Amino acid sequence: MPDISHVSRRAFGGLVGGGALTAVAGPAAAASSPAARDEAERPFRARSGYRPGRRPNFLFILGDDMGWADLSCYGAPHIRTPNLDRLARQGVRFTDAYSGSATCSPTRFSLYTGRYPGRTEGGLAEPIGSRTQGLDPHQPTVASLLKRSGYATALIGKWHCGWLPDYSPTKSGWDEFFGNFGGALEYFSKLGQLGDYDLYEGDATYKDLRYYTTVLTERAVDYVGRRHDRPWLLNLNFTTPHWPWLTEEDEETAAGIAAKIRAGNVLGALQHTDGGSVEKYREMVENLDASIGEVLAALRRSGQEENTVVVFASDNGGERFSYQWPLSGGKSELLEGGIRVPTVLRWPAAVDGHQVSHEPVYSPDWTATLLDLGGARPDPAYPLDGHSLAGYLLRGEDVPQRDLFWRVRGNRALRRGGWKYYQDAQGKDHLYDLVTDAREQADLAADRPALLAELKSAWERIDGGLLPYSAA
């Protein structure tokens, strides 16, 4: 159990009850100025008198396998993230935000389509691991719908929704693509999940053997700094801090991993189970934070900061070196640590800063929100499962009351208000009150059997409308 003696009573209450985490002393807090730390977050409230103007740009940034508390503004006592902390101070920090699934590609399916991953064949892979799986180019995406509405669209970084020749961002609505197709790659050689070189510009390989996060950052800085003649969407998907555990100083270690990949031990080498540490992970997260700071500085220099919606989130919960306290579980499972993720929104033209929201939201909601704000209509043949947050953010309307649903092989979960139904890998049903027990240790299934049955039935109704998993 981590040392929490330095955490304020108000912050501790937020940790254990899902409320606002505001003041954490020690190294993490040193990343922010004393004046900034002294200005407490206030509960979210929409700005009065908002009047719609020009359609905003969208910069949606994903970290990879980042745990809920891996940012200093979420409580990490040892990781300094001044740029993301500043982004949070300038906008809204969401304490109860979730990914659409517990692994990489299903969450990306849910974010790109605004629908449950189980609505499509490719979304059943957890995650995608072969060339036969991917996002059907006929499926509308946030990019294709915004493009139809007049937006320029680009994806920089990790795609992980299928490989060429059948699948690609440029086949699914993005005008430009620069990045990797697979779920992981060695950061220098760019050898990836299938054992081959995996850095592309469009559909052609692009040779650059520098540290991958640096390469992606340069591309993103260039994109946001361009002279754009129309609003734009940029999905900026970093692979950091996903394994292998490498920083810019680790070329020698990287060469050893690349050699193992070339020898045929692809997944074993990339997973890097014989490397990494809490310290190395800290360095990776802090490097990501600095890289995001460069992109945000370029946005500011371009004069577009005021009317650009910036969202930062992670694609799922953290792995073995992540800081998740007080949550249980991690990537690949539907306990809170596997799906609750740090999420920050900033939009200076319309949303005030220094705010915190405890509303439960998740990946498909952001799809619906971006489409709503961008004046794009969903395709009626592919109805969204997410709900737009535009009314909440701009007019103070209540967030639509609905159930948040998750399904992975071996786990099921549904959140309604503060209640969560969870079924573990052994098929046992659990019931948790997340408002008082974010760590999911007090199982109330026996105390509230009627509520458990109601939430389980709701889960099964949604599941009945999805594609079944194949026998494995």
Salt bridges, closest charged atoms under 4 A:
GLU39 OE1 - HIS354 NE2 3.46
GLU41 OE2 - ARG93 NE 2.78
ASP64 OD1 - ARG108 NH2 3.85
ASP64 OD2 - LYS158 NZ 2.72
ASP65 OD2 - HIS242 NE2 3.53
ASP65 OD2 - LYS331 NZ 2.87
ASP96 OD1 - ARG340 NH1 3.71
ASP96 OD2 - ARG415 NH1 3.04
ASP136 OD1 - HIS138 ND1 3.05
ASP175 OD1 - LYS147 NZ 2.95
GLU176 OE2 - ARG226 NH1 2.86
ASP196 OD2 - ARG131 NH2 2.88
GLU201 OE2 - ARG219 NH1 2.84
ASP208 OD2 - ARG210 NH2 2.89
GLU218 OE2 - ARG210 NH1 2.86
ASP222 OD2 - ARG226 NE 3.53
ASP229 OD1 - ARG230 NE 3.92
ASP250 OD2 - LYS280 NZ 2.89
ASP274 OD2 - LYS260 NZ 3.25
GLU279 OE2 - ARG282 NH2 2.24
GLU283 OE1 - LYS280 NZ 3.32
GLU286 OE1 - ARG282 NH1 2.60
GLU305 OE2 - ARG300 NH1 3.78
GLU305 OE2 - ARG346 NH1 3.53
ASP315 OD2 - ARG108 NH2 2.82
GLU319 OE1 - ARG320 NH1 3.41
GLU319 OE2 - LYS331 NZ 3.67
GLU336 OE1 - ARG340 NE 2.78
GLU336 OE2 - LYS420 NZ 2.91
ASP352 OD1 - ARG47 NE 2.80
ASP365 OD2 - ARG402 NH2 2.08
ASP385 OD1 - ARG119 NH2 2.87
GLU397 OE2 - ARG395 NE 2.90
ASP403 OD1 - ARG416 NE 2.76
ASP424 OD2 - HIS430 NE2 2.83
ASP429 OD2 - LYS456 NZ 2.83
GLU440 OE2 - LYS420 NZ 2.89
ASP443 OD2 - HIS430 ND1 2.89
GLU454 OE2 - ARG416 NH1 2.69
GLU460 OE2 - ARG412 NH1 3.37
ASP463 OD1 - ARG407 NH1 2.80
